[in-house]
Amino acid sequence: MIARRLVDLLSPRWLRIGGYWYPRGGIPIDVFWQTGPVPGGVWIPDQGVPPYRGRG
């Protein structure tokens, strides 16, 4: 809902929002939202978030 409000207000060409949480209990939560496919020529830096440990 917040991302949609930002898009309505700002009218960006493309928008990506990412959130990373490490709550108690050790289960990380990653949340992403974007308006569509990544436009050509856009550089997206590595977020520096380590992969999950202990899964699988």
N, C-alpha and C positions, 0 to 999 in steps of 0.2 A: 504494500500500500504506500509506503514512504517513497519507494523508487518511482512508482507511477506518478505520484504528486510532483516529484522532482522533474520528471520528463515533461509533464504538463506545464510546469512553471518555467523551465529553462529551455525547452525545445532543443536538446542536444542532438548532434548527428548520431552519436552512439554513446551509450552509458553502460558501465559495468560497475557493480558494487560487490565487494567481497567482505565477509566477516569471519573471523576465526576466534573461537572460544575454547578455553581449556578449563572447564568447570571441575569442581571436586568430583572425584570418582574416576578420573583418568580417561574419560571418553570424550575426545575432541569433537567439536561441532564446527563444520565449515558450511557457510551459507553464501551462495552466489546468485546474482540476478543480472541479466543484461538484456538490452533492448532488441538484440538480433545478432546475426553473425558478425564476427570481427571484420571491419572494413579492411580492404587491402592496404598494405603499407603501414599499418598501425603496429608499433612496437609495444608489446606487453611485457613488462619486466617480471622476473621470477619473484614470487611473493616471499620466498625464504621460509616457507612453512614446511617442516619436516614431514615425511610420509608417516602414516599411522604405524604404530608398533603393536604387535600382539594380535593382529587380525589374521584370520585364515588359518 
